[in-house]
Amino acid sequence: MKKFNLFLVMLMLLGVLCACGNGDDDDDKDKDDDKVVLYDFKMELPSTELLPDATDIQVVEGAPELMIVEVVLDTYYYFHYETMSAYEYIKVFNNTNQDYNLKGHRVVLSNPYQGQNWENEDSKKGNKALVTGYLFMGLIDEDFIIPSLSYALIWLKPYYWTVGTGTDAYNKPFSAAVIHKDNAEQKGAISQTIDDFKEFWKIDKSKNNIYELTNMGVVGIRPESGTSELFPIFTPGAGTPYTHLNSSLLRSIEIQKFNDQNGTATIDLLNKYKDLSAEKQADPDHVYGKKCFNVMEIRQDGTVVDGYFFENVWQYFNPIVRVNFCGRINASGMIPGQTYIDFKATGNPGVSGWPNTMGLQFRPPLEGERIMQWQLPLRELSRFKQYLEPDQLAMLRLSEEEDTNYRFIQKTIKLTTDPALGLEFINWRADEVESEGRLSSASPNAIKAINLTKPAK
């Protein structure tokens, strides 16, 4: 009888196990049904894989202490898809034999043709700081050390949304009310972290060479706008959530260092977001009459000065290094009879952006210069020479030496829409997913030999 009861128990256990197994099969089927089908699509990309890494790194003589060696203008996490501000960055190299502290430095993105940037010859040559036409501006107000002969990535993160324009503008963090709520697959810009940045770029989580820099305002006056009182001036880039580097237009990125006038001047961030309570992050105090975050205030002997006026910019900021860049030229998109591309025009036919996650490569400037040399893939260089306005070609500081394997090569990217149906059915802002092919266009984990090789005069 005991044997019979034992047999029944064994049968019952077997039944339970079988039932569990059938349930797993059903779950697996459901998972397979929900799985997104990915399609391979081959396209030509300017891959950096063929660029050899730098070895035996030494100080580049006659070059700035800090060099911008790579710029990623756009990533494929777009507006209304995955994230807001994406993971664009500039790569900076400490060209000294000592630690370099970025505290007191700011990064500005500017139109190099606007106002004093172009009208002042010394500024145009890079020996004076960029002063007008800011599209992105962020101050590093805390210690951030780049070890000798090493590099860091500065994540250019707009972070804030500008509401309104001109003197009536104010800013607030990106939020669900602006775009979308955070969920398991989509993360709003305000929630993005350095760990997210590292995961995207396949960077070792233990590395601490990334600085998250947000777009900021500056306390100033704009008499041309009818104002006579100090107020926070915001840059247009704060309201451009993706491709905020404007990769199809002529642009400059410059790193500047605050000049404290022998200790008589100070610079601070008002309403620094990460130091505020949750309540104040949602409803901040007014800064010179406006609700906003991270506003730069410059004081001279305790008195607030206009941080926007170009003479004050030249007094309180020293230029360290600059890069100039613009979009690609698509000759087939030019209108009949068009001879030259004007990168100053916003609706310019024949201009296109660089492929997303493309790391534009730069090399040291010529002796005595502060503007890095842009190393273009050769076929782009030939198009620039043929179609670019002569004065714009001259200011780009292009390096024309043919000594790299920097080429467009065929890579495979992943799409959620079958390209066999026709490329017109692909939404490039939503259908592309992460792929090694696309990520091969940048090199966030290395310094390339070309980045430290000075061009011939």
KASUL-V822219 format. One record per backbone hydrogen bond with DSSP energy under -0.5 kcal/mol. NH is the residue of the N-H (numbers start at 0). CO is the residue of the C=O. E is the energy in kcal/mol with one decimal. If there is no record, write none. Layout:
((NH,CO,E) (NH,CO,E))
This chain:
((4,0,-2.6) (5,1,-2.4) (6,2,-2.1) (7,3,-2.2) (8,4,-2.3) (9,5,-2.2) (10,6,-2.2) (11,7,-2.5) (12,8,-2.4) (13,9,-2.4) (14,10,-2.2) (15,11,-2.2) (16,12,-2.5) (17,13,-2.5) (18,14,-2.5) (19,15,-2.5) (20,16,-2.3) (21,17,-2.4) (22,18,-2.1) (23,19,-2.1) (24,20,-2.0) (25,21,-2.0) (26,22,-2.4) (27,23,-3.0) (28,24,-2.1) (29,25,-2.5) (30,26,-2.6) (31,27,-2.6) (32,28,-2.4) (33,29,-1.7) (34,30,-1.1) (38,414,-3.1) (40,412,-2.2) (42,410,-2.6) (44,408,-2.9) (46,44,-2.2) (46,406,-0.7) (47,439,-2.3) (50,47,-1.6) (51,49,-0.6) (53,446,-3.1) (60,58,-0.9) (62,59,-1.5) (66,92,-2.1) (68,66,-0.7) (68,90,-2.5) (69,90,-1.1) (70,359,-1.7) (71,88,-2.7) (72,70,-0.6) (72,357,-0.9) (77,75,-1.0) (80,77,-2.3) (80,82,-0.7) (82,77,-0.6) (82,80,-2.7) (87,84,-0.6) (88,71,-0.6) (89,153,-1.8) (90,69,-2.9) (91,89,-0.5) (91,151,-2.7) (92,66,-2.9) (93,149,-3.0) (94,64,-2.9) (94,92,-1.1) (95,93,-0.8) (99,145,-2.4) (101,99,-0.6) (101,143,-2.8) (103,139,-3.0) (104,101,-2.1) (104,139,-0.5) (105,255,-2.7) (106,137,-2.4) (107,253,-2.5) (108,135,-2.8) (109,251,-2.7) (110,132,-0.9) (111,109,-0.8) (113,110,-1.7) (116,113,-1.7) (117,114,-1.6) (118,114,-2.3) (119,115,-1.7) (120,118,-0.7) (123,119,-2.6) (124,120,-1.6) (125,122,-1.3) (126,121,-2.0) (127,121,-0.9) (134,108,-3.4) (135,108,-1.2) (137,106,-2.1) (139,104,-3.1) (140,138,-0.8) (145,99,-2.9) (146,144,-0.6) (148,93,-1.2) (148,95,-0.9) (149,146,-1.5) (151,91,-2.2) (152,208,-2.9) (153,89,-2.9) (153,151,-0.5) (154,152,-0.7) (154,210,-2.8) (155,87,-1.3) (155,153,-0.7) (156,154,-1.0) (156,212,-3.0) (157,155,-0.6) (159,157,-3.4) (160,171,-3.6) (161,159,-0.5) (162,160,-0.6) (162,169,-3.5) (163,161,-0.6) (167,164,-1.4) (168,165,-1.5) (169,162,-2.0) (170,290,-1.0) (171,160,-1.6) (173,158,-1.7) (177,174,-1.2) (178,174,-2.5) (182,185,-3.0) (186,81,-2.0) (187,185,-0.5) (190,187,-1.3) (191,187,-0.7) (191,188,-1.1) (196,192,-2.0) (197,193,-2.7) (198,194,-2.4) (199,195,-2.4) (200,196,-2.2) (201,197,-0.6) (201,198,-0.8) (202,197,-2.7) (206,203,-1.8) (210,152,-2.5) (212,154,-2.6) (212,210,-0.8) (214,156,-1.1) (214,157,-0.6) (215,136,-2.8) (216,293,-0.9) (217,232,-1.7) (218,295,-2.9) (219,230,-2.4) (224,221,-2.0) (225,222,-2.0) (226,221,-1.6) (230,219,-2.2) (231,286,-0.5) (232,217,-2.9) (233,231,-0.5) (235,133,-0.7) (237,234,-1.6) (238,235,-1.9) (239,236,-1.4) (240,238,-0.8) (244,72,-0.6) (245,242,-2.4) (248,245,-1.7) (249,342,-1.5) (250,248,-0.5) (250,324,-3.0) (251,109,-2.4) (252,322,-2.3) (253,107,-2.5) (254,320,-2.4) (255,105,-2.7) (255,253,-0.5) (256,317,-2.6) (257,103,-3.0) (258,315,-3.0) (259,257,-0.7) (263,259,-0.9) (263,260,-1.1) (264,259,-2.5) (265,298,-2.3) (267,296,-2.0) (269,267,-0.5) (269,294,-2.9) (271,268,-0.5) (274,271,-1.4) (275,271,-0.5) (275,272,-1.6) (280,276,-2.3) (281,277,-1.4) (282,278,-1.6) (286,289,-3.9) (287,285,-0.6) (289,286,-1.1) (291,284,-0.8) (291,289,-0.7) (293,270,-1.9) (294,269,-2.0) (295,216,-2.8) (295,293,-0.5) (296,267,-2.5) (298,265,-2.4) (299,302,-3.1) (300,263,-2.9) (300,298,-0.5) (302,299,-1.8) (304,297,-2.4) (306,218,-2.5) (306,304,-0.8) (311,308,-0.7) (312,308,-2.0) (313,309,-2.3) (314,310,-1.4) (315,311,-2.8) (316,312,-1.6) (317,256,-2.9) (319,254,-2.6) (320,254,-1.2) (321,369,-2.1) (322,252,-2.3) (324,250,-2.5) (327,351,-2.8) (329,327,-0.5) (329,349,-3.8) (330,328,-0.7) (332,329,-1.8) (333,330,-1.4) (337,334,-2.4) (340,386,-4.0) (342,340,-0.7) (344,341,-1.5) (347,344,-0.8) (348,346,-0.6) (350,347,-1.4) (351,327,-1.9) (356,73,-4.4) (357,354,-1.3) (358,356,-0.5) (358,440,-2.9) (359,70,-2.7) (359,357,-0.9) (360,374,-0.6) (361,68,-2.3) (362,372,-2.7) (367,61,-0.8) (368,365,-2.3) (369,124,-0.5) (371,321,-3.0) (371,369,-0.6) (372,362,-2.6) (373,396,-2.2) (374,360,-2.6) (374,372,-0.5) (375,373,-0.9) (375,398,-0.6) (377,405,-0.6) (379,376,-1.1) (380,376,-1.8) (381,377,-2.2) (382,378,-1.4) (383,379,-2.6) (384,380,-2.3) (385,381,-1.5) (386,382,-3.0) (387,383,-2.2) (388,340,-1.7) (391,388,-0.6) (392,388,-2.5) (393,389,-2.0) (394,390,-1.2) (395,391,-0.7) (395,392,-0.8) (396,393,-0.7) (398,373,-2.9) (399,397,-0.6) (402,400,-1.2) (406,46,-0.6) (406,404,-1.1) (408,44,-3.0) (408,406,-0.6) (410,42,-3.2) (412,40,-2.7) (412,410,-0.5) (413,432,-0.6) (414,38,-2.4) (415,430,-2.0) (420,417,-1.8) (421,418,-1.6) (424,421,-2.1) (425,422,-1.6) (427,425,-0.9) (429,426,-2.1) (430,426,-3.6) (432,413,-2.0) (436,411,-0.8) (438,434,-2.0) (439,435,-1.0) (440,437,-1.6) (441,438,-1.3) (445,442,-1.2) (447,445,-0.5) (448,51,-2.8) (450,447,-1.2) (451,447,-0.5) (451,448,-1.4) (452,449,-1.1) (453,451,-0.6) (454,363,-0.7))
